[in-house]
Amino acid sequence: MTQAIFQRVLGRLVTDRDFRERLRRGAAMPRRGLLAIERRRLAALAAAPGLALTARLIDSFRLGKLIALLPLTRALLGPVRFAREAEAYCAKAPPVSFYLADEALAFCDHLRAACRRPYLAEVTGYERAMIELKRPRPDGAARPSQRVVFEHDPAVLLPLLARGERPRAVPRRRHVAIGFLGADGGVDWRIEGAGPAPR
């Protein structure tokens, strides 16, 4: 039983920056379920310079996944702000899966809660929908359509971001976009109820 606890604490040392710092200072060491030698080893690991480097490599891997799956969100926020938000997200949400889609969806939730920026809800909503539509599902599992509400014209907003340009004064016009997986395996969109955006 001590091996499972030791491995859980070791994993947390690598992925949880605050826990690692508290353990390095001598606090937060689990007293139950670990042998004295295991506690000494964990304390030594918490102070080892290589552990911080390993943690940084894991964060860099996670950032790479987010950049790959959320290119429009990165273009909207800019690379510096995107990386800063990814670092904040990684600090509070240790990795639980190496599955790309789960990480990107959780990061979108983080951004929607942490950032107030024009167009962000629309862009993350669109990229979330694309991820949900493309993610692998068990054979026979339903692939529900995705609904994204745009308060700005997506025919203007999305191409700007795809070219890496920051949007400025995109016309406010409410669009409801319904995304679905086409017969060819690509994502198709249908626009419903275009009209003036609420002020």
TORLUMTI-869956 format. One record per residue (C-alpha): x, y, z; residue in one letter. Coordinates in steps of 0.05 Angstrom, whole numbers. Example, Ala and Ser with C-alpha at 12.3 -4.5 7.8 and 13.67 -1.06 7.14 Angstrom:
2
       xx       yy       zz   r
      246      -90      156   a
      273      -21      143   s
***
This chain:
199
       xx       yy       zz   r
        0        0        0   m
       57       48       14   t
       81       42      -58   q
       15       69      -86   a
       17      128      -38   i
       90      142      -54   f
       75      141     -128   q
       15      187     -120   r
       56      237      -80   v
      114      232     -130   l
       66      247     -188   g
       38      306     -150   r
      109      332     -137   l
      120      337     -212   v
       52      365     -232   t
       33      411     -173   d
       79      470     -165   r
       49      494      -99   d
       52      425      -68   f
      124      417      -91   r
      144      483      -58   e
      107      467        7   r
      141      398       10   l
      209      430       -5   r
      199      475       55   r
      182      415       98   g
      106      424      100   a
       53      381       67   a
       90      315       76   m
       38      260       84   p
       50      226      150   r
        4      167      141   r
       17      109       93   g
       91      124       80   l
      152       93      110   l
      205      139      139   a
      253      124       82   i
      199      142       31   e
      187      209       66   r
      262      223       64   r
      265      205      -10   r
      206      250      -26   l
      237      308       13   a
      302      299      -26   a
      265      296      -92   l
      226      360      -76   a
      292      397      -68   a
      325      366     -130   a
      336      417     -187   p
      317      365     -239   g
      246      359     -213   l
      230      431     -231   a
      259      419     -300   l
      216      357     -309   t
      155      397     -288   a
      172      451     -338   r
      178      400     -394   l
      109      373     -377   i
       80      443     -378   d
      113      456     -446   s
       83      392     -473   f
       15      414     -448   r
       24      483     -479   l
       41      451     -546   g
      -24      411     -544   k
      -64      473     -530   l
      -31      513     -586   i
      -45      456     -635   a
     -118      450     -618   l
     -136      523     -605   l
     -101      564     -659   p
     -156      616     -665   l
     -159      627     -590   t
      -83      637     -590   r
      -89      686     -647   a
     -142      725     -609   l
     -104      728     -543   l
      -35      734     -574   g
       22      685     -559   p
       44      719     -494   v
      -25      723     -462   r
      -42      653     -487   f
       22      624     -455   a
       10      663     -391   r
      -61      635     -386   e
      -36      565     -402   a
       15      571     -346   e
      -39      594     -297   a
      -83      536     -320   y
      -27      485     -313   c
      -11      510     -243   a
      -82      500     -218   k
     -101      438     -260   a
      -49      382     -257   p
      -53      336     -318   p
      -99      278     -311   v
      -97      253     -383   s
      -52      257     -443   f
     -114      259     -486   y
     -110      323     -526   l
     -184      339     -530   a
     -197      335     -455   d
     -140      383     -440   e
     -162      434     -492   a
     -235      432     -469   l
     -214      443     -397   a
     -169      501     -418   f
     -228      533     -456   c
     -268      529     -391   d
     -210      562     -354   h
     -206      618     -405   l
     -281      632     -403   r
     -277      639     -327   a
     -211      676     -323   a
     -213      724     -383   c
     -260      779     -403   r
     -243      796     -474   r
     -284      813     -535   p
     -298      754     -581   y
     -268      703     -532   l
     -333      666     -515   a
     -349      660     -589   e
     -280      636     -610   v
     -272      586     -553   t
     -343      562     -566   g
     -327      550     -639   y
     -261      514     -624   e
     -295      472     -570   r
     -348      452     -620   a
     -295      432     -671   m
     -259      389     -619   i
     -324      356     -597   e
     -344      340     -668   l
     -276      311     -687   k
     -260      272     -623   r
     -259      197     -629   p
     -321      161     -603   r
     -336       88     -593   p
     -367       52     -653   d
     -441       67     -657   g
     -437      125     -607   a
     -478      186     -626   a
     -441      247     -649   r
     -487      304     -630   p
     -487      369     -669   s
     -455      429     -636   q
     -487      497     -628   r
     -446      561     -624   v
     -476      630     -614   v
     -437      687     -646   f
     -451      759     -628   e
     -405      781     -684   h
     -404      760     -757   d
     -365      693     -759   p
     -353      702     -834   a
     -310      763     -815   v
     -283      742     -746   l
     -258      671     -760   l
     -219      685     -825   p
     -183      744     -791   l
     -160      698     -735   l
     -142      642     -784   a
      -94      692     -817   r
      -65      708     -749   g
      -95      778     -748   e
     -127      809     -686   r
     -200      828     -699   p
     -220      901     -693   r
     -292      925     -697   a
     -322      862     -726   v
     -394      877     -744   p
     -443      858     -688   r
     -493      810     -718   r
     -521      751     -680   r
     -511      684     -715   h
     -527      615     -689   v
     -481      564     -721   a
     -497      490     -720   i
     -438      445     -732   g
     -443      372     -753   f
     -398      319     -781   l
     -409      310     -855   g
     -409      245     -894   a
     -337      257     -915   d
     -315      262     -841   g
     -305      338     -845   g
     -342      388     -803   v
     -398      426     -837   d
     -434      488     -810   w
     -504      514     -820   r
     -522      585     -799   i
     -590      594     -767   e
     -625      657     -745   g
     -577      711     -766   a
     -599      778     -739   g
     -575      840     -702   p
     -535      826     -640   a
     -563      850     -574   p
     -532      914     -548   r
***
